[in-house]
Amino acid sequence: MKSCIDIGLVGLGTVGTGTAKILLENRDLIARRVGVPLELKRIVDLDVTTDRGIALPDGLLTADLPGLLNDPTIDIVIELIGGYDTAKRIMLDAMAQGKHVVTANKALLAVHGEDVFTAAARAGLDVGFEASVGGGIPIIHALTEGLAANRLTSIVGILNGTANYILTKMLREQQEFEDALAQAQAAGYAEADPTFDIQGIDSLHKLAIMVNLAYGTPVNVKDVFTEGIQHVTALDIQYASELGMVVKLLGIAKLHDGEVEARVHPALIDKDSPLAQVHGVYNAIHIVGDAVGDVMLYGRGAGALPTGSAVVSDVISIARNIQRQACGRVPPTSFPLDQRVPIRIRPMEELTTRYYLRCMVLDRPGVLSQIAGVLGNHGISIMSVLQQGRHEAQAVPLVIMTHRASERSVQTALKEINKMSSVVSQPTTLIRVEDEER
């Protein structure tokens, strides 16, 4: 057994600062949990002058990355710089030196995770990435260990706090998307370039990691349908409320007859469902297992300390393994390499669900029957219709809720509907419904 576990941290941004703060301020508690001290020996960052608001011992912060990677006394390297190529090289170089690695880099793991996981498994090293999904929510541990006895039939989550904050503002304050986004940026919840958040890419990366762990299969992110929230309007939020529903950006994975349905998009959910109660920057993940039933995990999905908490939890777990000579006990992807098999990701056109459709139409006799006729010709039946009062001089919204239908049929019907002379101003808005009927 070692008398001390030495740690190297690469990246002292928001999460890196939170991680360092926890390691330094909770040093005594962590030592009691592990049995020996965890020593933060080196921190590497290109910026060694900016005050991060924490007191660092002299000489701890440096720009010397090779010095950290080549230090034989460092047991665990934490990568928190983000991005792809450089971060991947740091992790692989660290493992080549026999060091365990911890990361919060969801984008890297979603796109290049197989390289990282394979290198770790072959070297008998641990990779910790609890912070890559859900911030401080312990979802990775739940999937790899806590729920390992279960066949997971469903994973549905609010995975991006920025998008959830925007949709919450649109609901509570009747704001349009652009105004809610600007408020999220002003509050520091959205980046200057919010593309990854509002277009669903951040949620895609997190969902891909969870599917990998839950079903023991490599995931190509190109196979996962992804749609953002930028087309959702205050009008849609209002109509959803009238229908007893709310709009959330969801990451959804479901097991069907040996195949996986994986998708990210805005969805209407019942206003009384647990996920509908998740507001602001919070994340939540609802899991259904064949043995355990329903499990709900909820918490802050981002931030220096919540995410740093998840990073340090991985460091503690690996330190315990080092002390017990049990590294590699849990495979990085939950399944041993030789037990992972490709599983087909169902194409989006094979989805069947209910749909919310909002057309902007000229308020003329026969318009509804024409649209209903097109839907009927494609085997799509109407559950309900909402229509405003007459405004003959301008377009009015016509909202249709369908019964269950196939994505392929709905998309084909919408192409015809959008070409109708009575449908004006914009293409028909489509929002899928996620409910227990599925």
N, C-alpha and C positions, 0 to 999 in steps of 0.2 A: 504494500500500500504506500501511496505517496504521502508526504507530510504537507504538501501544498499543491494545488492545481493552478497552473499559470495560464492566463488568458491574454490573447491579443485581439484588439478591436480595430477594424478598418472602417472608417467613416464616422465622423462626429457631427452629423447633421441632427435633425430633430430626434429621430429614433435613437441614433448613436448617443446623443446627450442623455436621453432618458435612460438608456441602458447603463451608461457609465454612472449616472446618479444612483441608480438602484444598487449596482455592484459595490459602490463606495459607501453609501449611507446605510445599506442593510448588510454590510459585511459580516457582522457578528451573527446575525440571524441565519444568514446563508451558511456560514461555517458550522453552525450547530446542526443544520439540516443535512449537510453533506458529511460532516465529521472532521473535516479539515478546512483550512481557509482557502477561498478562491481569490487569487491575487491578480488584479488587473495590471499586467506588467507593461504593456505598450499600447498606445493609441496612435493610429496613423491617419492623418488627414492632410490634404494639400494646403488647407488653411490652418496655420498654427498660431495665429495672432488674435482672431476674433474671440471675444469673451462670450462663452456659452452660458454663463450664469451658474456654473458649478466650480467648486474649488478643486483643481487637479494638482496632484503632487508635482513638484519640479521635475522636468525631464520625462514625464509620462507621455506627453503629446509630441509627436515627431512626424516628419514627412517621409521617413525612411521605411518604405514598404519591404524591400528585400531584407532589411535588418529584422523585421518582425517574422517574415516567412522562414528565414534561415536560422532563427533562434531555436536551438534544440530544446530549450527548457519550456517553451510554450506548448501547451497541450491542446488548447482549443482556440480556433480563430473564428471570430465573429465578423461576417461580411455585411456591412450596412451602407454600401455606397449606391446600390441600385444599378439599373442598366443591365446590359447583357454581356458584351465581350470581356470587358475588364473584370467584372464581378465573377464571371465564369472562370477566367484564368486564375484569379486569386484563390478561388475555392479548390480548383484542381491542383494548383501548385501547393497549396497548404496540405492537401491530402497526399500528394506525392512525397511530402516531408513527414508523413505519418501523423498529421494533426487532424483532429476532428473539426467539423465546421458547423456553424450556426448561421442562419440567414433569415431575413424577412422578405427576400426578393421573390415575390410571387411571379413577376413577369419572366424572370430567368427560369424559374422552376417549371412554369407552364410551357415555355417554348423549348428550353434546353435541359429540362430536368432529367431526362433519361441519361445523359452524359454524366451528370453529377451523381445520380443514384447508383449507376452501374459502377463508377469509380469507387464509391464508398463501400458498396457491397463486396466488391472484389478485394478491397484492402482491409475489410473487417473493421471499418471506421463508422462512426455515427454521424449522421446529418440531422441537425435540428432545424425545423422550419415552422414551428408553431405560430410565429408572428406573421407568416405569409398570408394567412386567411383569418379574417375576423378580429384582427388586433389582439386584444387581451382575452378573447373567447377561446377556451381550450378545445377547439374543434379537431385539430390534428390528433391530439392524444385520444379523443373520443373515437375517431375513426380507426386509428391503428391499434388501440388497446381496449378502451372502455366498451366499445360495441363490437369487438372482434368476433364474438360468438354469433352475430346476427347476419342474416341475409338482408341487406338494406334495400328496401323496396322504393324508398323515396327520400330525396334530399331537396328541400326547397328553402331558399334563403334570401334575405335582404343583405347583400354583401358589400354594398358601397354606401358609406355614410353621407357623402356629398350628394348623390342622387336622392337619397332618402330625405335629406334636409330640404332639398329643392321641392320635392313632391309634398312634403309636409307644409312648407310655406304656401304653396299653391292651394292646398286644401284649407288651411286655417285662415289665411289672409286674402284669399281670392286673387293671388298674384298670377300674372302671366309668367311663362317659363323664363324669359329673358330677365325679368325683374327679380325673380327668385334666385337665378344664377348670380346676378350682380350682388345680391345681398349675401349669398354664400361666399363669394370672393372677398367681399368687404369684411366678413366675419372670420376670414382665414380658413374656412372649411373647403374652399375650392381653389385650385391653382389658377394662375393667370391663363394657362392653357388647360382647360378642364376636359379636353377631348376624351381621355381614358375613362373619366368618371361618367360623363353624361352620355357617351356612346356605348357604354356597357363593356368596354374592353377590360377594365379593372375587374369587374364581376366575372367576366369570361375567364381570366387567369385564375381566379380563386376557385371557380367551379371546376375547371380542368384539373386542378390539384386534388380536389375532393373526389372527383370521379375516378381518378387514378388510384387513390387510396381505397375507396369504397369497393371498387369492382376489380381491382388487380389487373388493370389494363392500361397500356400506354394510350395517351390521348393527344391527338393532333388538334390544336385549337382551331384549325381551319374547318374541322368537321362539326364544330359547335355553332349553331345559329346564334347570332348576336345582333341585337337591336337596342338602341338607346332611347332616351326619354325626350329628346329634343322636339319631337313632333306632338307631344302631349300638350294640350292647351287647358286654360282655366275652364273653358266650356266643357271639356271632357271630364275634368275633375267634378264639375257641378252635376253633370248628368250621372256620373258614377254614384254620387251621393244620393240622387233621386232614386237610383236603382238599389240603394242599400249596400253600396260597395265602395271601395277605395282603390286607387291606382298605386301600385308599388313596382319598382324595378326588381325583378326576381331572377335568381339563378336556379334552374330546375334540373334535376337529374332523377330519372325513374327507370326501374328495371322492368322490362317487358319480355317475357319468353326468351330469355337469354340474350337480349339486346338492350342497349342503353339509350334512353331518350335524354338528350342534354341540350339545353337552350337557355339563352339570356334575353329577356325582353320585358317591357312593361306589361303588367297583367292586372286585371280586375279581380279583387278578392273580397269575400264577404266582410262587411264592416265589423262583425263580431268575432272574426277569426283571430287567433293569437298574433299572427304576423301583421294584421291591420292595426294593432295597438303599438307597433314599434314606430316611434317618431324621431324626428331630428336626425342627428348623426349616428344614432345607434344602429347596430347590426343585430340580426337574429337568424338562426338556422333551425328549421324544423326537420327532424329526421324520423323516419318510420322504419323500425326493424321488425323482422318476423317474430322474434322472441320478446323483445323489450317493449314493442309498441311505439307510442309517440314519445319523442324526446325533444325538448326545446332548449336551445342555448341562446343567451341574450347578453349583450354588453356593448361597450364602446369598441368600434371597429378600427379606430385609428388614434393617433396622438402619441406624444413622446413616452409617457409613463405606461399607458395600457399596452402599447406595442412593446416597449422595453420590458415590461413584466413578462410577456410571452417569450422574448429573447432570453431573459435570464432563467426562466423556467427550463428552457432547453439546456442551457449551460449547466444548471444544477443536475438535470437528468443525466447528462453525459458524464459529469464529474462523478456521480454515483456509480455509473457503469465502469469508469476507469478504476475506481477504488475497489470494485468487486470483480474486476477483470471480466466484465460482462458486455463489453462493447460489441455491437452488432447483434445483440440479443433480439431487438426488434428491427426487422428489415426496414430500410428507409421508406419503401413504398408499401409497407404493411404485409405484403406477400413476398416470399423468397423469389429471387429472380427466375428460378426454373418453374415457379408456379404461376407466373404472370402470363396471361394469354390475351391476344387481341380480341376485343369484343366490338361488334358492329355498333357504331353510333347511328341511330336512325335518322335519315334525312328529314328535314323539317316538313317537306310536303306530305310525309306520312302521318303527321300529327292529326289527331282528332280532338276537338274541344269545342266550347262555345265561343262566340265572337260578339264583340261590340263593334258596330259599324256606324260611323257618323258621316253622312253625306250632306254637302251644302247644295241645296236644290232650289230651283225656281218654284214658287208656291203656286202650282197650276194643277187643275184636276187631272187625275190619272197618273201622276208621277210615282206615287207609292205603288200603284198596281204594276207599273212598268218595272220598277226595281224588284218588286216581289216576284214578278214573272221571271226575270233573269236569275234570281236566286233559286227559284223553284226548278228552273230548267237544269240547274246544276246540283239538284238534290239537297238544297239548303232550305230548311223550314224556319219560319220566323216565330220566335217566342213572344216578343213584345215590341211595341213601337212607341217612341216618344216624339212628338212634333209640336213646335211652337205655333202660336197664332198666325193668322194670315198676314203676309207682307208681300203683296203682289209685285212691288217695285224692286225687291231685293231678294237675295238668296237667304234661305232659312235652314237651320239644321234639322235633319231627319235622322233620328237615332233608332237603329234596329238591333235588337238582341236576338241572336240565332239560337236554335237548338244545336246539339253537337253536330259538327260537320268536319269534313277533312280540309286541311290547309290547302291542298292542291285545288279542291273545288272552289273554295272561297277566293283564292287568289285569281283563279280563272274568271270567276264571276265578276270580281272587282274590275278587271281589265275591260269588261264589257260595260259595266256601270259607269266607269269613269269617262267613257267615250260618249255617253248619252248627252244630248244637248241641254237637258234639264238639270244636269249635274254641273255646277259651275264653281268658280273661285279656287278650288284646290282638289287634289285627289281625295278619295274617301279615306277617312282615318279608321284604322283597324287596331283594336286592342284585344288581345286574347284573354279569356277568362280562365282562371285557375281555381277550381273548386273541388269539393269532396266527391262530386259526381264522377270525376276522373278515376 
